[in-house]
Amino acid sequence: MAVDVTVYTREDCHLCEDVLATVERVGDDYDLDVAVVDVDDDPELREAYGERVPYVFVDGTPKFKYRVSEDALRDAIEHAEQ
């Protein structure tokens, strides 16, 4: 069963690019359903997140803000799979 990973981002965000690259690398080893959401496309999301992106949810739970290590993401995914 795939684990849902949602990454809230915005354009021209270097931290977002770093987090997405980490998600992609880790995703090579897991069955992930990754959704990338640009907060600037939705006024409510833009209001809710402001400049606080990237924000990563794993299995519907907020897990990481701004940065994520491969080890921490792997741990969150493995706990979600249980």
mmCIF file of the N, C-alpha and C atoms, coordinates in Angstrom:
data_MODEL
# 
_entry.id   MODEL 
# 
loop_
_atom_site.group_PDB 
_atom_site.id 
_atom_site.type_symbol 
_atom_site.label_atom_id 
_atom_site.label_alt_id 
_atom_site.label_comp_id 
_atom_site.label_asym_id 
_atom_site.label_entity_id 
_atom_site.label_seq_id 
_atom_site.pdbx_PDB_ins_code 
_atom_site.Cartn_x 
_atom_site.Cartn_y 
_atom_site.Cartn_z 
_atom_site.occupancy 
_atom_site.B_iso_or_equiv 
_atom_site.pdbx_formal_charge 
_atom_site.auth_seq_id 
_atom_site.auth_comp_id 
_atom_site.auth_asym_id 
_atom_site.auth_atom_id 
_atom_site.pdbx_PDB_model_num 
ATOM 1   N N  . MET A 1 1  ? 0.841  -1.180 0.000  1.00 0.00 ? 1  MET A N  1 
ATOM 2   C CA . MET A 1 1  ? 0.000  0.000  0.000  1.00 0.00 ? 1  MET A CA 1 
ATOM 3   C C  . MET A 1 1  ? 0.885  1.241  0.000  1.00 0.00 ? 1  MET A C  1 
ATOM 4   N N  . ALA A 1 2  ? 0.597  2.169  -0.874 1.00 0.00 ? 2  ALA A N  1 
ATOM 5   C CA . ALA A 1 2  ? 1.398  3.384  -0.995 1.00 0.00 ? 2  ALA A CA 1 
ATOM 6   C C  . ALA A 1 2  ? 1.189  4.303  0.202  1.00 0.00 ? 2  ALA A C  1 
ATOM 7   N N  . VAL A 1 3  ? 2.253  4.980  0.564  1.00 0.00 ? 3  VAL A N  1 
ATOM 8   C CA . VAL A 1 3  ? 2.194  5.992  1.612  1.00 0.00 ? 3  VAL A CA 1 
ATOM 9   C C  . VAL A 1 3  ? 2.043  7.345  0.928  1.00 0.00 ? 3  VAL A C  1 
ATOM 10  N N  . ASP A 1 4  ? 1.067  8.127  1.400  1.00 0.00 ? 4  ASP A N  1 
ATOM 11  C CA . ASP A 1 4  ? 0.842  9.462  0.846  1.00 0.00 ? 4  ASP A CA 1 
ATOM 12  C C  . ASP A 1 4  ? 1.862  10.442 1.404  1.00 0.00 ? 4  ASP A C  1 
ATOM 13  N N  . VAL A 1 5  ? 2.511  11.158 0.510  1.00 0.00 ? 5  VAL A N  1 
ATOM 14  C CA . VAL A 1 5  ? 3.429  12.231 0.894  1.00 0.00 ? 5  VAL A CA 1 
ATOM 15  C C  . VAL A 1 5  ? 2.991  13.476 0.136  1.00 0.00 ? 5  VAL A C  1 
ATOM 16  N N  . THR A 1 6  ? 2.683  14.529 0.883  1.00 0.00 ? 6  THR A N  1 
ATOM 17  C CA . THR A 1 6  ? 2.278  15.790 0.279  1.00 0.00 ? 6  THR A CA 1 
ATOM 18  C C  . THR A 1 6  ? 3.316  16.842 0.625  1.00 0.00 ? 6  THR A C  1 
ATOM 19  N N  . VAL A 1 7  ? 3.789  17.541 -0.397 1.00 0.00 ? 7  VAL A N  1 
ATOM 20  C CA . VAL A 1 7  ? 4.779  18.596 -0.195 1.00 0.00 ? 7  VAL A CA 1 
ATOM 21  C C  . VAL A 1 7  ? 4.162  19.914 -0.640 1.00 0.00 ? 7  VAL A C  1 
ATOM 22  N N  . TYR A 1 8  ? 4.001  20.840 0.304  1.00 0.00 ? 8  TYR A N  1 
ATOM 23  C CA . TYR A 1 8  ? 3.512  22.175 -0.002 1.00 0.00 ? 8  TYR A CA 1 
ATOM 24  C C  . TYR A 1 8  ? 4.713  23.033 -0.372 1.00 0.00 ? 8  TYR A C  1 
ATOM 25  N N  . THR A 1 9  ? 4.647  23.654 -1.542 1.00 0.00 ? 9  THR A N  1 
ATOM 26  C CA . THR A 1 9  ? 5.781  24.388 -2.099 1.00 0.00 ? 9  THR A CA 1 
ATOM 27  C C  . THR A 1 9  ? 5.321  25.718 -2.680 1.00 0.00 ? 9  THR A C  1 
ATOM 28  N N  . ARG A 1 10 ? 6.274  26.395 -3.299 1.00 0.00 ? 10 ARG A N  1 
ATOM 29  C CA . ARG A 1 10 ? 5.987  27.558 -4.140 1.00 0.00 ? 10 ARG A CA 1 
ATOM 30  C C  . ARG A 1 10 ? 7.128  27.680 -5.132 1.00 0.00 ? 10 ARG A C  1 
ATOM 31  N N  . GLU A 1 11 ? 6.883  28.440 -6.186 1.00 0.00 ? 11 GLU A N  1 
ATOM 32  C CA . GLU A 1 11 ? 7.910  28.637 -7.206 1.00 0.00 ? 11 GLU A CA 1 
ATOM 33  C C  . GLU A 1 11 ? 9.095  29.412 -6.639 1.00 0.00 ? 11 GLU A C  1 
ATOM 34  N N  . ASP A 1 12 ? 10.245 29.176 -7.238 1.00 0.00 ? 12 ASP A N  1 
ATOM 35  C CA . ASP A 1 12 ? 11.477 29.896 -6.875 1.00 0.00 ? 12 ASP A CA 1 
ATOM 36  C C  . ASP A 1 12 ? 11.828 29.733 -5.398 1.00 0.00 ? 12 ASP A C  1 
ATOM 37  N N  . CYS A 1 13 ? 11.656 28.536 -4.880 1.00 0.00 ? 13 CYS A N  1 
ATOM 38  C CA . CYS A 1 13 ? 11.943 28.228 -3.474 1.00 0.00 ? 13 CYS A CA 1 
ATOM 39  C C  . CYS A 1 13 ? 13.047 27.175 -3.451 1.00 0.00 ? 13 CYS A C  1 
ATOM 40  N N  . HIS A 1 14 ? 14.270 27.588 -3.097 1.00 0.00 ? 14 HIS A N  1 
ATOM 41  C CA . HIS A 1 14 ? 15.373 26.627 -3.118 1.00 0.00 ? 14 HIS A CA 1 
ATOM 42  C C  . HIS A 1 14 ? 15.213 25.534 -2.072 1.00 0.00 ? 14 HIS A C  1 
ATOM 43  N N  . LEU A 1 15 ? 14.628 25.857 -0.920 1.00 0.00 ? 15 LEU A N  1 
ATOM 44  C CA . LEU A 1 15 ? 14.387 24.819 0.084  1.00 0.00 ? 15 LEU A CA 1 
ATOM 45  C C  . LEU A 1 15 ? 13.379 23.790 -0.439 1.00 0.00 ? 15 LEU A C  1 
ATOM 46  N N  . CYS A 1 16 ? 12.381 24.270 -1.193 1.00 0.00 ? 16 CYS A N  1 
ATOM 47  C CA . CYS A 1 16 ? 11.391 23.368 -1.778 1.00 0.00 ? 16 CYS A CA 1 
ATOM 48  C C  . CYS A 1 16 ? 12.069 22.406 -2.752 1.00 0.00 ? 16 CYS A C  1 
ATOM 49  N N  . GLU A 1 17 ? 12.959 22.923 -3.568 1.00 0.00 ? 17 GLU A N  1 
ATOM 50  C CA . GLU A 1 17 ? 13.681 22.078 -4.518 1.00 0.00 ? 17 GLU A CA 1 
ATOM 51  C C  . GLU A 1 17 ? 14.501 21.024 -3.792 1.00 0.00 ? 17 GLU A C  1 
ATOM 52  N N  . ASP A 1 18 ? 15.153 21.406 -2.689 1.00 0.00 ? 18 ASP A N  1 
ATOM 53  C CA . ASP A 1 18 ? 15.945 20.454 -1.910 1.00 0.00 ? 18 ASP A CA 1 
ATOM 54  C C  . ASP A 1 18 ? 15.063 19.350 -1.328 1.00 0.00 ? 18 ASP A C  1 
ATOM 55  N N  . VAL A 1 19 ? 13.923 19.747 -0.759 1.00 0.00 ? 19 VAL A N  1 
ATOM 56  C CA . VAL A 1 19 ? 13.017 18.761 -0.161 1.00 0.00 ? 19 VAL A CA 1 
ATOM 57  C C  . VAL A 1 19 ? 12.454 17.833 -1.233 1.00 0.00 ? 19 VAL A C  1 
ATOM 58  N N  . LEU A 1 20 ? 12.065 18.372 -2.369 1.00 0.00 ? 20 LEU A N  1 
ATOM 59  C CA . LEU A 1 20 ? 11.529 17.528 -3.440 1.00 0.00 ? 20 LEU A CA 1 
ATOM 60  C C  . LEU A 1 20 ? 12.580 16.542 -3.945 1.00 0.00 ? 20 LEU A C  1 
ATOM 61  N N  . ALA A 1 21 ? 13.829 16.954 -4.013 1.00 0.00 ? 21 ALA A N  1 
ATOM 62  C CA . ALA A 1 21 ? 14.901 16.042 -4.423 1.00 0.00 ? 21 ALA A CA 1 
ATOM 63  C C  . ALA A 1 21 ? 15.071 14.924 -3.399 1.00 0.00 ? 21 ALA A C  1 
ATOM 64  N N  . THR A 1 22 ? 14.959 15.250 -2.121 1.00 0.00 ? 22 THR A N  1 
ATOM 65  C CA . THR A 1 22 ? 15.053 14.233 -1.068 1.00 0.00 ? 22 THR A CA 1 
ATOM 66  C C  . THR A 1 22 ? 13.891 13.255 -1.167 1.00 0.00 ? 22 THR A C  1 
ATOM 67  N N  . VAL A 1 23 ? 12.688 13.772 -1.356 1.00 0.00 ? 23 VAL A N  1 
ATOM 68  C CA . VAL A 1 23 ? 11.509 12.907 -1.502 1.00 0.00 ? 23 VAL A CA 1 
ATOM 69  C C  . VAL A 1 23 ? 11.689 11.979 -2.704 1.00 0.00 ? 23 VAL A C  1 
ATOM 70  N N  . GLU A 1 24 ? 12.203 12.504 -3.792 1.00 0.00 ? 24 GLU A N  1 
ATOM 71  C CA . GLU A 1 24 ? 12.403 11.691 -4.988 1.00 0.00 ? 24 GLU A CA 1 
ATOM 72  C C  . GLU A 1 24 ? 13.422 10.572 -4.742 1.00 0.00 ? 24 GLU A C  1 
ATOM 73  N N  . ARG A 1 25 ? 14.539 10.910 -4.090 1.00 0.00 ? 25 ARG A N  1 
ATOM 74  C CA . ARG A 1 25 ? 15.564 9.890  -3.795 1.00 0.00 ? 25 ARG A CA 1 
ATOM 75  C C  . ARG A 1 25 ? 15.002 8.800  -2.892 1.00 0.00 ? 25 ARG A C  1 
ATOM 76  N N  . VAL A 1 26 ? 14.320 9.198  -1.823 1.00 0.00 ? 26 VAL A N  1 
ATOM 77  C CA . VAL A 1 26 ? 13.761 8.228  -0.881 1.00 0.00 ? 26 VAL A CA 1 
ATOM 78  C C  . VAL A 1 26 ? 12.648 7.430  -1.549 1.00 0.00 ? 26 VAL A C  1 
ATOM 79  N N  . GLY A 1 27 ? 11.899 8.074  -2.420 1.00 0.00 ? 27 GLY A N  1 
ATOM 80  C CA . GLY A 1 27 ? 10.796 7.406  -3.115 1.00 0.00 ? 27 GLY A CA 1 
ATOM 81  C C  . GLY A 1 27 ? 11.243 6.264  -3.994 1.00 0.00 ? 27 GLY A C  1 
ATOM 82  N N  . ASP A 1 28 ? 12.510 6.246  -4.368 1.00 0.00 ? 28 ASP A N  1 
ATOM 83  C CA . ASP A 1 28 ? 13.028 5.125  -5.158 1.00 0.00 ? 28 ASP A CA 1 
ATOM 84  C C  . ASP A 1 28 ? 12.979 3.812  -4.375 1.00 0.00 ? 28 ASP A C  1 
ATOM 85  N N  . ASP A 1 29 ? 12.947 3.906  -3.037 1.00 0.00 ? 29 ASP A N  1 
ATOM 86  C CA . ASP A 1 29 ? 12.979 2.718  -2.182 1.00 0.00 ? 29 ASP A CA 1 
ATOM 87  C C  . ASP A 1 29 ? 11.631 2.364  -1.554 1.00 0.00 ? 29 ASP A C  1 
ATOM 88  N N  . TYR A 1 30 ? 10.624 3.188  -1.775 1.00 0.00 ? 30 TYR A N  1 
ATOM 89  C CA . TYR A 1 30 ? 9.310  2.978  -1.150 1.00 0.00 ? 30 TYR A CA 1 
ATOM 90  C C  . TYR A 1 30 ? 8.208  3.188  -2.182 1.00 0.00 ? 30 TYR A C  1 
ATOM 91  N N  . ASP A 1 31 ? 7.031  2.663  -1.869 1.00 0.00 ? 31 ASP A N  1 
ATOM 92  C CA . ASP A 1 31 ? 5.843  2.894  -2.684 1.00 0.00 ? 31 ASP A CA 1 
ATOM 93  C C  . ASP A 1 31 ? 5.173  4.158  -2.148 1.00 0.00 ? 31 ASP A C  1 
ATOM 94  N N  . LEU A 1 32 ? 5.438  5.284  -2.799 1.00 0.00 ? 32 LEU A N  1 
ATOM 95  C CA . LEU A 1 32 ? 4.899  6.564  -2.354 1.00 0.00 ? 32 LEU A CA 1 
ATOM 96  C C  . LEU A 1 32 ? 3.915  7.116  -3.366 1.00 0.00 ? 32 LEU A C  1 
ATOM 97  N N  . ASP A 1 33 ? 2.909  7.775  -2.854 1.00 0.00 ? 33 ASP A N  1 
ATOM 98  C CA . ASP A 1 33 ? 1.983  8.554  -3.683 1.00 0.00 ? 33 ASP A CA 1 
ATOM 99  C C  . ASP A 1 33 ? 2.268  10.012 -3.336 1.00 0.00 ? 33 ASP A C  1 
ATOM 100 N N  . VAL A 1 34 ? 3.077  10.679 -4.162 1.00 0.00 ? 34 VAL A N  1 
ATOM 101 C CA . VAL A 1 34 ? 3.550  12.027 -3.866 1.00 0.00 ? 34 VAL A CA 1 
ATOM 102 C C  . VAL A 1 34 ? 2.671  13.063 -4.566 1.00 0.00 ? 34 VAL A C  1 
ATOM 103 N N  . ALA A 1 35 ? 2.221  14.032 -3.781 1.00 0.00 ? 35 ALA A N  1 
ATOM 104 C CA . ALA A 1 35 ? 1.475  15.179 -4.312 1.00 0.00 ? 35 ALA A CA 1 
ATOM 105 C C  . ALA A 1 35 ? 2.280  16.432 -4.006 1.00 0.00 ? 35 ALA A C  1 
ATOM 106 N N  . VAL A 1 36 ? 2.496  17.247 -5.023 1.00 0.00 ? 36 VAL A N  1 
ATOM 107 C CA . VAL A 1 36 ? 3.190  18.520 -4.856 1.00 0.00 ? 36 VAL A CA 1 
ATOM 108 C C  . VAL A 1 36 ? 2.153  19.619 -5.044 1.00 0.00 ? 36 VAL A C  1 
ATOM 109 N N  . VAL A 1 37 ? 2.001  20.459 -4.022 1.00 0.00 ? 37 VAL A N  1 
ATOM 110 C CA . VAL A 1 37 ? 0.967  21.493 -4.025 1.00 0.00 ? 37 VAL A CA 1 
ATOM 111 C C  . VAL A 1 37 ? 1.632  22.861 -3.926 1.00 0.00 ? 37 VAL A C  1 
ATOM 112 N N  . ASP A 1 38 ? 1.395  23.709 -4.922 1.00 0.00 ? 38 ASP A N  1 
ATOM 113 C CA . ASP A 1 38 ? 1.907  25.074 -4.906 1.00 0.00 ? 38 ASP A CA 1 
ATOM 114 C C  . ASP A 1 38 ? 0.928  25.931 -4.108 1.00 0.00 ? 38 ASP A C  1 
ATOM 115 N N  . VAL A 1 39 ? 1.360  26.430 -2.964 1.00 0.00 ? 39 VAL A N  1 
ATOM 116 C CA . VAL A 1 39 ? 0.454  27.182 -2.091 1.00 0.00 ? 39 VAL A CA 1 
ATOM 117 C C  . VAL A 1 39 ? -0.016 28.482 -2.727 1.00 0.00 ? 39 VAL A C  1 
ATOM 118 N N  . ASP A 1 40 ? 0.733  28.985 -3.698 1.00 0.00 ? 40 ASP A N  1 
ATOM 119 C CA . ASP A 1 40 ? 0.337  30.241 -4.340 1.00 0.00 ? 40 ASP A CA 1 
ATOM 120 C C  . ASP A 1 40 ? -0.833 30.064 -5.302 1.00 0.00 ? 40 ASP A C  1 
ATOM 121 N N  . ASP A 1 41 ? -1.181 28.812 -5.614 1.00 0.00 ? 41 ASP A N  1 
ATOM 122 C CA . ASP A 1 41 ? -2.317 28.548 -6.500 1.00 0.00 ? 41 ASP A CA 1 
ATOM 123 C C  . ASP A 1 41 ? -3.657 28.604 -5.778 1.00 0.00 ? 41 ASP A C  1 
ATOM 124 N N  . ASP A 1 42 ? -3.618 28.698 -4.446 1.00 0.00 ? 42 ASP A N  1 
ATOM 125 C CA . ASP A 1 42 ? -4.847 28.673 -3.649 1.00 0.00 ? 42 ASP A CA 1 
ATOM 126 C C  . ASP A 1 42 ? -4.744 29.744 -2.565 1.00 0.00 ? 42 ASP A C  1 
ATOM 127 N N  . PRO A 1 43 ? -5.609 30.759 -2.590 1.00 0.00 ? 43 PRO A N  1 
ATOM 128 C CA . PRO A 1 43 ? -5.524 31.837 -1.592 1.00 0.00 ? 43 PRO A CA 1 
ATOM 129 C C  . PRO A 1 43 ? -5.576 31.331 -0.144 1.00 0.00 ? 43 PRO A C  1 
ATOM 130 N N  . GLU A 1 44 ? -6.367 30.295 0.114  1.00 0.00 ? 44 GLU A N  1 
ATOM 131 C CA . GLU A 1 44 ? -6.457 29.769 1.482  1.00 0.00 ? 44 GLU A CA 1 
ATOM 132 C C  . GLU A 1 44 ? -5.149 29.123 1.909  1.00 0.00 ? 44 GLU A C  1 
ATOM 133 N N  . LEU A 1 45 ? -4.531 28.369 1.004  1.00 0.00 ? 45 LEU A N  1 
ATOM 134 C CA . LEU A 1 45 ? -3.242 27.753 1.331  1.00 0.00 ? 45 LEU A CA 1 
ATOM 135 C C  . LEU A 1 45 ? -2.161 28.818 1.484  1.00 0.00 ? 45 LEU A C  1 
ATOM 136 N N  . ARG A 1 46 ? -2.189 29.812 0.614  1.00 0.00 ? 46 ARG A N  1 
ATOM 137 C CA . ARG A 1 46 ? -1.203 30.899 0.708  1.00 0.00 ? 46 ARG A CA 1 
ATOM 138 C C  . ARG A 1 46 ? -1.335 31.594 2.060  1.00 0.00 ? 46 ARG A C  1 
ATOM 139 N N  . GLU A 1 47 ? -2.571 31.811 2.509  1.00 0.00 ? 47 GLU A N  1 
ATOM 140 C CA . GLU A 1 47 ? -2.812 32.433 3.810  1.00 0.00 ? 47 GLU A CA 1 
ATOM 141 C C  . GLU A 1 47 ? -2.345 31.513 4.951  1.00 0.00 ? 47 GLU A C  1 
ATOM 142 N N  . ALA A 1 48 ? -2.634 30.235 4.830  1.00 0.00 ? 48 ALA A N  1 
ATOM 143 C CA . ALA A 1 48 ? -2.290 29.285 5.888  1.00 0.00 ? 48 ALA A CA 1 
ATOM 144 C C  . ALA A 1 48 ? -0.786 29.066 6.025  1.00 0.00 ? 48 ALA A C  1 
ATOM 145 N N  . TYR A 1 49 ? -0.076 28.985 4.896  1.00 0.00 ? 49 TYR A N  1 
ATOM 146 C CA . TYR A 1 49 ? 1.339  28.644 4.935  1.00 0.00 ? 49 TYR A CA 1 
ATOM 147 C C  . TYR A 1 49 ? 2.262  29.834 4.767  1.00 0.00 ? 49 TYR A C  1 
ATOM 148 N N  . GLY A 1 50 ? 1.802  30.895 4.130  1.00 0.00 ? 50 GLY A N  1 
ATOM 149 C CA . GLY A 1 50 ? 2.642  32.070 3.951  1.00 0.00 ? 50 GLY A CA 1 
ATOM 150 C C  . GLY A 1 50 ? 3.999  31.691 3.386  1.00 0.00 ? 50 GLY A C  1 
ATOM 151 N N  . GLU A 1 51 ? 5.038  32.079 4.075  1.00 0.00 ? 51 GLU A N  1 
ATOM 152 C CA . GLU A 1 51 ? 6.406  31.769 3.658  1.00 0.00 ? 51 GLU A CA 1 
ATOM 153 C C  . GLU A 1 51 ? 6.905  30.467 4.274  1.00 0.00 ? 51 GLU A C  1 
ATOM 154 N N  . ARG A 1 52 ? 6.062  29.755 5.012  1.00 0.00 ? 52 ARG A N  1 
ATOM 155 C CA . ARG A 1 52 ? 6.487  28.545 5.724  1.00 0.00 ? 52 ARG A CA 1 
ATOM 156 C C  . ARG A 1 52 ? 6.423  27.314 4.835  1.00 0.00 ? 52 ARG A C  1 
ATOM 157 N N  . VAL A 1 53 ? 7.155  27.343 3.767  1.00 0.00 ? 53 VAL A N  1 
ATOM 158 C CA . VAL A 1 53 ? 7.267  26.194 2.879  1.00 0.00 ? 53 VAL A CA 1 
ATOM 159 C C  . VAL A 1 53 ? 8.742  25.925 2.645  1.00 0.00 ? 53 VAL A C  1 
ATOM 160 N N  . PRO A 1 54 ? 9.115  24.735 2.331  1.00 0.00 ? 54 PRO A N  1 
ATOM 161 C CA . PRO A 1 54 ? 8.254  23.585 2.118  1.00 0.00 ? 54 PRO A CA 1 
ATOM 162 C C  . PRO A 1 54 ? 7.732  23.014 3.435  1.00 0.00 ? 54 PRO A C  1 
ATOM 163 N N  . TYR A 1 55 ? 6.588  22.405 3.314  1.00 0.00 ? 55 TYR A N  1 
ATOM 164 C CA . TYR A 1 55 ? 5.946  21.722 4.435  1.00 0.00 ? 55 TYR A CA 1 
ATOM 165 C C  . TYR A 1 55 ? 5.596  20.329 3.937  1.00 0.00 ? 55 TYR A C  1 
ATOM 166 N N  . VAL A 1 56 ? 6.001  19.302 4.678  1.00 0.00 ? 56 VAL A N  1 
ATOM 167 C CA . VAL A 1 56 ? 5.827  17.921 4.225  1.00 0.00 ? 56 VAL A CA 1 
ATOM 168 C C  . VAL A 1 56 ? 4.886  17.175 5.165  1.00 0.00 ? 56 VAL A C  1 
ATOM 169 N N  . PHE A 1 57 ? 3.856  16.589 4.574  1.00 0.00 ? 57 PHE A N  1 
ATOM 170 C CA . PHE A 1 57 ? 2.928  15.726 5.302  1.00 0.00 ? 57 PHE A CA 1 
ATOM 171 C C  . PHE A 1 57 ? 3.200  14.289 4.877  1.00 0.00 ? 57 PHE A C  1 
ATOM 172 N N  . VAL A 1 58 ? 3.212  13.382 5.832  1.00 0.00 ? 58 VAL A N  1 
ATOM 173 C CA . VAL A 1 58 ? 3.353  11.956 5.544  1.00 0.00 ? 58 VAL A CA 1 
ATOM 174 C C  . VAL A 1 58 ? 2.119  11.273 6.093  1.00 0.00 ? 58 VAL A C  1 
ATOM 175 N N  . ASP A 1 59 ? 1.398  10.610 5.211  1.00 0.00 ? 59 ASP A N  1 
ATOM 176 C CA . ASP A 1 59 ? 0.172  9.906  5.582  1.00 0.00 ? 59 ASP A CA 1 
ATOM 177 C C  . ASP A 1 59 ? -0.816 10.842 6.284  1.00 0.00 ? 59 ASP A C  1 
ATOM 178 N N  . GLY A 1 60 ? -0.895 12.095 5.773  1.00 0.00 ? 60 GLY A N  1 
ATOM 179 C CA . GLY A 1 60 ? -1.857 13.053 6.294  1.00 0.00 ? 60 GLY A CA 1 
ATOM 180 C C  . GLY A 1 60 ? -1.429 13.805 7.540  1.00 0.00 ? 60 GLY A C  1 
ATOM 181 N N  . THR A 1 61 ? -0.235 13.521 8.053  1.00 0.00 ? 61 THR A N  1 
ATOM 182 C CA . THR A 1 61 ? 0.249  14.153 9.279  1.00 0.00 ? 61 THR A CA 1 
ATOM 183 C C  . THR A 1 61 ? 1.417  15.080 8.968  1.00 0.00 ? 61 THR A C  1 
ATOM 184 N N  . PRO A 1 62 ? 1.380  16.322 9.461  1.00 0.00 ? 62 PRO A N  1 
ATOM 185 C CA . PRO A 1 62 ? 2.516  17.211 9.217  1.00 0.00 ? 62 PRO A CA 1 
ATOM 186 C C  . PRO A 1 62 ? 3.765  16.669 9.902  1.00 0.00 ? 62 PRO A C  1 
ATOM 187 N N  . LYS A 1 63 ? 4.848  16.541 9.134  1.00 0.00 ? 63 LYS A N  1 
ATOM 188 C CA . LYS A 1 63 ? 6.071  15.955 9.671  1.00 0.00 ? 63 LYS A CA 1 
ATOM 189 C C  . LYS A 1 63 ? 7.281  16.858 9.598  1.00 0.00 ? 63 LYS A C  1 
ATOM 190 N N  . PHE A 1 64 ? 7.416  17.628 8.523  1.00 0.00 ? 64 PHE A N  1 
ATOM 191 C CA . PHE A 1 64 ? 8.636  18.404 8.331  1.00 0.00 ? 64 PHE A CA 1 
ATOM 192 C C  . PHE A 1 64 ? 8.313  19.785 7.773  1.00 0.00 ? 64 PHE A C  1 
ATOM 193 N N  . LYS A 1 65 ? 9.071  20.768 8.252  1.00 0.00 ? 65 LYS A N  1 
ATOM 194 C CA . LYS A 1 65 ? 8.947  22.124 7.737  1.00 0.00 ? 65 LYS A CA 1 
ATOM 195 C C  . LYS A 1 65 ? 10.351 22.623 7.394  1.00 0.00 ? 65 LYS A C  1 
ATOM 196 N N  . TYR A 1 66 ? 10.493 23.168 6.220  1.00 0.00 ? 66 TYR A N  1 
ATOM 197 C CA . TYR A 1 66 ? 11.716 23.763 5.690  1.00 0.00 ? 66 TYR A CA 1 
ATOM 198 C C  . TYR A 1 66 ? 12.742 22.749 5.190  1.00 0.00 ? 66 TYR A C  1 
ATOM 199 N N  . ARG A 1 67 ? 13.063 21.749 5.974  1.00 0.00 ? 67 ARG A N  1 
ATOM 200 C CA . ARG A 1 67 ? 14.097 20.782 5.584  1.00 0.00 ? 67 ARG A CA 1 
ATOM 201 C C  . ARG A 1 67 ? 13.686 19.376 6.040  1.00 0.00 ? 67 ARG A C  1 
ATOM 202 N N  . VAL A 1 68 ? 14.230 18.381 5.340  1.00 0.00 ? 68 VAL A N  1 
ATOM 203 C CA . VAL A 1 68 ? 14.032 16.997 5.763  1.00 0.00 ? 68 VAL A CA 1 
ATOM 204 C C  . VAL A 1 68 ? 15.255 16.195 5.330  1.00 0.00 ? 68 VAL A C  1 
ATOM 205 N N  . SER A 1 69 ? 15.743 15.366 6.234  1.00 0.00 ? 69 SER A N  1 
ATOM 206 C CA . SER A 1 69 ? 16.842 14.476 5.892  1.00 0.00 ? 69 SER A CA 1 
ATOM 207 C C  . SER A 1 69 ? 16.268 13.174 5.341  1.00 0.00 ? 69 SER A C  1 
ATOM 208 N N  . GLU A 1 70 ? 17.072 12.478 4.572  1.00 0.00 ? 70 GLU A N  1 
ATOM 209 C CA . GLU A 1 70 ? 16.617 11.192 4.037  1.00 0.00 ? 70 GLU A CA 1 
ATOM 210 C C  . GLU A 1 70 ? 16.283 10.233 5.165  1.00 0.00 ? 70 GLU A C  1 
ATOM 211 N N  . ASP A 1 71 ? 17.113 10.190 6.202  1.00 0.00 ? 71 ASP A N  1 
ATOM 212 C CA . ASP A 1 71 ? 16.863 9.259  7.310  1.00 0.00 ? 71 ASP A CA 1 
ATOM 213 C C  . ASP A 1 71 ? 15.554 9.576  8.031  1.00 0.00 ? 71 ASP A C  1 
ATOM 214 N N  . ALA A 1 72 ? 15.293 10.855 8.279  1.00 0.00 ? 72 ALA A N  1 
ATOM 215 C CA . ALA A 1 72 ? 14.056 11.232 8.968  1.00 0.00 ? 72 ALA A CA 1 
ATOM 216 C C  . ALA A 1 72 ? 12.835 10.914 8.114  1.00 0.00 ? 72 ALA A C  1 
ATOM 217 N N  . LEU A 1 73 ? 12.944 11.139 6.812  1.00 0.00 ? 73 LEU A N  1 
ATOM 218 C CA . LEU A 1 73 ? 11.822 10.832 5.921  1.00 0.00 ? 73 LEU A CA 1 
ATOM 219 C C  . LEU A 1 73 ? 11.592 9.328  5.852  1.00 0.00 ? 73 LEU A C  1 
ATOM 220 N N  . ARG A 1 74 ? 12.658 8.561  5.762  1.00 0.00 ? 74 ARG A N  1 
ATOM 221 C CA . ARG A 1 74 ? 12.517 7.097  5.758  1.00 0.00 ? 74 ARG A CA 1 
ATOM 222 C C  . ARG A 1 74 ? 11.822 6.619  7.036  1.00 0.00 ? 74 ARG A C  1 
ATOM 223 N N  . ASP A 1 75 ? 12.229 7.167  8.157  1.00 0.00 ? 75 ASP A N  1 
ATOM 224 C CA . ASP A 1 75 ? 11.629 6.787  9.437  1.00 0.00 ? 75 ASP A CA 1 
ATOM 225 C C  . ASP A 1 75 ? 10.136 7.110  9.448  1.00 0.00 ? 75 ASP A C  1 
ATOM 226 N N  . ALA A 1 76 ? 9.750  8.292  8.983  1.00 0.00 ? 76 ALA A N  1 
ATOM 227 C CA . ALA A 1 76 ? 8.338  8.684  8.955  1.00 0.00 ? 76 ALA A CA 1 
ATOM 228 C C  . ALA A 1 76 ? 7.531  7.769  8.031  1.00 0.00 ? 76 ALA A C  1 
ATOM 229 N N  . ILE A 1 77 ? 8.120  7.410  6.893  1.00 0.00 ? 77 ILE A N  1 
ATOM 230 C CA . ILE A 1 77 ? 7.432  6.521  5.947  1.00 0.00 ? 77 ILE A CA 1 
ATOM 231 C C  . ILE A 1 77 ? 7.265  5.133  6.549  1.00 0.00 ? 77 ILE A C  1 
ATOM 232 N N  . GLU A 1 78 ? 8.306  4.623  7.167  1.00 0.00 ? 78 GLU A N  1 
ATOM 233 C CA . GLU A 1 78 ? 8.223  3.286  7.758  1.00 0.00 ? 78 GLU A CA 1 
ATOM 234 C C  . GLU A 1 78 ? 7.202  3.241  8.881  1.00 0.00 ? 78 GLU A C  1 
ATOM 235 N N  . HIS A 1 79 ? 7.097  4.285  9.676  1.00 0.00 ? 79 HIS A N  1 
ATOM 236 C CA . HIS A 1 79 ? 6.072  4.314  10.715 1.00 0.00 ? 79 HIS A CA 1 
ATOM 237 C C  . HIS A 1 79 ? 4.674  4.413  10.127 1.00 0.00 ? 79 HIS A C  1 
ATOM 238 N N  . ALA A 1 80 ? 4.537  5.093  9.015  1.00 0.00 ? 80 ALA A N  1 
ATOM 239 C CA . ALA A 1 80 ? 3.223  5.214  8.351  1.00 0.00 ? 80 ALA A CA 1 
ATOM 240 C C  . ALA A 1 80 ? 2.788  3.889  7.733  1.00 0.00 ? 80 ALA A C  1 
ATOM 241 N N  . GLU A 1 81 ? 3.755  3.074  7.342  1.00 0.00 ? 81 GLU A N  1 
ATOM 242 C CA . GLU A 1 81 ? 3.426  1.788  6.699  1.00 0.00 ? 81 GLU A CA 1 
ATOM 243 C C  . GLU A 1 81 ? 2.927  0.762  7.709  1.00 0.00 ? 81 GLU A C  1 
ATOM 244 N N  . GLN A 1 82 ? 3.169  0.971  8.973  1.00 0.00 ? 82 GLN A N  1 
ATOM 245 C CA . GLN A 1 82 ? 2.806  -0.029 9.991  1.00 0.00 ? 82 GLN A CA 1 
ATOM 246 C C  . GLN A 1 82 ? 1.324  -0.043 10.282 1.00 0.00 ? 82 GLN A C  1 
# 
